[in-house]
Amino acid sequence: MDSNLKALADYVICLSESLAHTHHADDRPRYQMYLADAAVLLALVVRGSESSQLLARIEQHERLCAQTFLAGPEHAAIAELWQRFKRTI
């Protein structure tokens, strides 16, 4: 498995697990938005899309995350996995 695919999969799984375990009701819709957006990213990576298309989608995901904030403590692990994925690009 490619390192960027594994890193993105780890990020998606962390989002999913955080959604399932969060005690912050306000975070739930944000996790759902992040997951939906990350699913498109995952599809682009799996399809082997051009790097320009992937980079544009990464920027869009970062804007989404910058405009919303997670209250729960899970955000640190999520942010680390996101950075790990970006380092593989």
C-alpha positions as CSV (number, residue, x, y, z in Angstrom):
1,M,0.0,0.0,0.0
2,D,1.3,3.4,-0.9
3,S,2.3,5.6,2.1
4,N,0.0,8.4,1.2
5,L,-3.0,6.0,0.9
6,K,-2.2,4.4,4.3
7,A,-1.7,7.8,5.9
8,L,-5.0,9.1,4.5
9,A,-6.8,5.9,5.6
10,D,-5.4,6.4,9.1
11,Y,-6.7,9.9,9.2
12,V,-10.2,8.8,8.0
13,I,-10.3,6.0,10.6
14,C,-9.3,8.5,13.4
15,L,-12.1,10.8,12.3
16,S,-14.6,8.0,12.3
17,E,-13.5,6.7,15.8
18,S,-13.5,10.3,17.2
19,L,-17.0,10.8,15.9
20,A,-18.1,7.6,17.6
21,H,-16.5,8.5,20.9
22,T,-16.8,12.2,21.3
23,H,-18.7,13.7,24.2
24,H,-19.0,17.0,22.5
25,A,-22.3,17.2,20.7
26,D,-21.2,20.3,18.7
27,D,-18.3,18.3,17.2
28,R,-20.5,15.6,15.6
29,P,-21.6,17.6,12.6
30,R,-18.0,18.8,12.1
31,Y,-16.7,15.2,12.1
32,Q,-19.3,14.3,9.5
33,M,-18.2,17.2,7.3
34,Y,-14.6,16.2,7.7
35,L,-15.4,12.6,6.9
36,A,-17.4,13.5,3.8
37,D,-14.6,15.7,2.5
38,A,-11.9,13.2,3.4
39,A,-13.8,10.5,1.5
40,V,-13.4,12.5,-1.7
41,L,-9.7,12.9,-1.0
42,L,-9.4,9.2,-0.4
43,A,-11.1,8.5,-3.7
44,L,-8.7,10.9,-5.5
45,V,-5.7,9.1,-4.1
46,V,-7.1,5.6,-4.9
47,R,-7.8,6.7,-8.5
48,G,-4.3,8.1,-8.9
49,S,-5.6,11.6,-9.7
50,E,-3.2,14.3,-10.9
51,S,-1.3,16.0,-8.1
52,S,-2.8,19.4,-9.0
53,Q,-6.3,18.0,-8.4
54,L,-5.2,16.4,-5.2
55,L,-3.5,19.5,-3.9
56,A,-6.6,21.6,-4.7
57,R,-8.7,19.2,-2.7
58,I,-6.2,19.3,0.2
59,E,-6.4,23.1,0.3
60,Q,-10.2,22.8,0.4
61,H,-10.0,20.4,3.3
62,E,-7.7,22.7,5.1
63,R,-10.0,25.6,4.6
64,L,-12.9,23.5,6.0
65,C,-10.8,22.6,9.1
66,A,-9.6,26.2,9.6
67,Q,-13.2,27.5,9.5
68,T,-14.5,25.0,12.1
69,F,-13.0,24.0,15.4
70,L,-13.3,20.8,17.4
71,A,-13.8,21.2,21.1
72,G,-12.9,17.7,22.2
73,P,-9.4,16.5,23.0
74,E,-9.3,14.2,19.9
75,H,-8.3,17.2,17.8
76,A,-4.6,16.7,18.5
77,A,-4.5,13.2,17.2
78,I,-6.6,14.2,14.1
79,A,-4.3,17.1,13.4
80,E,-1.2,14.9,13.7
81,L,-2.6,12.3,11.3
82,W,-3.5,15.1,8.8
83,Q,0.0,16.5,8.9
84,R,1.4,12.9,8.5
85,F,-0.7,12.5,5.4
86,K,0.4,15.9,4.0
87,R,4.1,14.9,4.4
88,T,3.5,12.0,2.0
89,I,2.3,14.2,-0.8
